[in-house]
Amino acid sequence: MITPGSDSNTKEQKLEQKERRFVGIDLGKTKYTIKVILSNGKVIGWEGKTTPAGRNDLYKQLLPTDRVGIEVCSLAMKMVREMNEKVGCDIALMDAHQLAVIYNSVKKNDKEDALKLARLVQKNSNEELPVVSLPSEQETKRRNLLTENKELKQSRTQEINRLHAIFLRCGYTEVVKKNLATKENREEISCLLKGFDLEQARRIMHRIDIIEEDINTVDSEINIEVKGDKRIELLESVPGVGMLTAMAFVAYIGDGSRFHSASQVSASIGLVPKIDMSGSINRYGGISKHGCGYLRSLLVMASWSLIRSKTDSALKLKYNYMVKFQSKNKRKAIVAIARKLAELLYIMLRTGSKFEVRPFRKSSTKELAECAINQKEESGAA
């Protein structure tokens, strides 16, 4: 059945498709490089500054019918929001690390990268591209808080290491790093030092005091941010999963609606192995390490806490089975548990169900192997 005006709508869509331009934007710290593929196949391009005024000049050159390709970064996310508001064009925000056509290229410069991005959005739909979802304002704030928290704690560790090195240099080998963990201990132990060493230690201690004040401020903001968030409270019900891990998972995964399966979540975090399949060769390497490294490290630390908890969850039993009966390396086994933990957290977010202790079910082959081992041990003991 043909509705009134359907012919004119079809003509408008065809005209829009015919006149559509494909735009690639390569971002630097202070400038951008742009390449535009016109409807007649001609390529034009220019450069501009990434200042607010420079970005506004860029948006004036774009059309609502344009399809834009841009690599993800903090500035790109801001520009995508601005383009959505001021231009309303179709934008593909892409994961740069998965764009092999750019990173494996022999000829690599800003102009070539911008043109390749334009070619990508010209020839491929979003389903065929490594498109990254634009985080919400709340998710962006939480990510920034987590990043600041991580960087401050790293800075504190570095300064404590420097302070500890002074004591070692002066021959006080009985002083260990845990003795320098609190302000009171640092003040008391610093009395061992004299002269220039004492002056240097006091400067380092002053920096540590400032960093610790900032850490307390950020921790307070994190506590305010997570208060009342039912999703974070839900994830914290899993043994080993603390506030930071739960907050990071929600900040980077959201409600999970943009993922089609649990395995897709673990792949996006980089907890799946690299696979090399060529002919009859199937080679599995280390994990891909795609996505957020901080979230990945938090999940691994949470997995260590989980297997040491008193709760005999399926993941804890699975880890023990992998190490004791399959002779798996502990570090490899814990990464496998981290992957399963990420998938479990995703399922909990999607279903809204709380954590329940369930038994670890082995396959019949595994059960037979375990029985054989037990029988062998019993016969040996006899």
Steps between C-alpha positions, in 0.01 A plus 500: 500500500640841397427781740446859378828683459711182514644567153616847600652365824691235305629762259614720789682206661673413172596864446634522856701180451635627170607836646636353822858584593736276696726676747809377684643705789845427646556678832823627649555690824480845342371444146274278294535369145186437297435320172162514323393263222244685288208339317696512172795315657722805527698535824553832674662574834633761736647550845384701797556563869326296769421812706130579562509758219676256267247226572209737433655587162512127424135443592393780264657304213309179580151407376223300673525242216873439559631173641802565721770258619721591796733308736398486864680717758387745768495793256318291238223422751452871568496576127243226434268656759550842341438366148183324614375830643613743228501289180296184555702289257565124514820433699702178540720526810752217453749311718839596357678185622271280290556695179772283346472689170652802679735349757651237267550746217847567357409856407360673809435871545207720600372551145518129415329404827217750442448368145494139624236591758291660225538185284397281792171682562438510124531124451380359833196524723525544878449124545821435305708762683651497853254767614520623859189616683511856629492492883242701689599803709473292818714220354761755388514655848539159664775400258687823573467445876633145468791613283591776744478258793731253324755767402509653849563161661773427247662836580483424873668163444777663296570760770506235775748300290720811473479556875584137569803526269641781718489276809671219309763743374573606856534139615168464688408171335264407784254765374247343264237668284210410728671705775450806276128443437368759750593862567575432868740217417678708239553788743632266768738303275634813329684583826756238396615721213732802514618785282410501132336156522255633760422808288435286193284258700290788637435631148385155392286464814340836425405380150359176645284700745355707214432190289328326792275802551402484132437125529265560794316768300458272198393208721230723653375593152493134400297412812250775414485383138423135580258569785153378411603339169312169500715355220821549697340359816387198297851427369652542848302194611755284314785381728821687421330784312550827683371850443770604250460186286121533496516871419756445223291222345187718495700800373648311204228243425196710593179299525639251246232573241751568221641147531325200347658235722719444803789381282487833314556679832807295590634560147451877532696500827781300337470181706469263203799329334645605167417245231710424193313271261670431169426182307538206737676710766302618801723699733380666821718772649476725804201719572431781253520779764250713308289754683561654840813362667400642838165316499680183394749529788219566749320184383818296542552637853135430581550142377792452739280626785217272387705179512633595845154572640318256728211466253534183291361650182510326162783729385712415804443127449576538129832668581594221745406239240710669230806525726480164680360264237587669171842621618433848365733786581349709782530826309337355189226347713426831675466678164248234395309565824514876434340439161221292657458764770454774238237288325326432832487872585355574155226238546416642842469850351275380218274283716513697825549176693714484814800273538421143602743228603469221245698176463775464242390232253773304323445305179470121520850463352643721774311307767638168370852642496461624857366163613797327335742730683326438833501122446870510412578696817294257711672194349840662555417571862389139551 
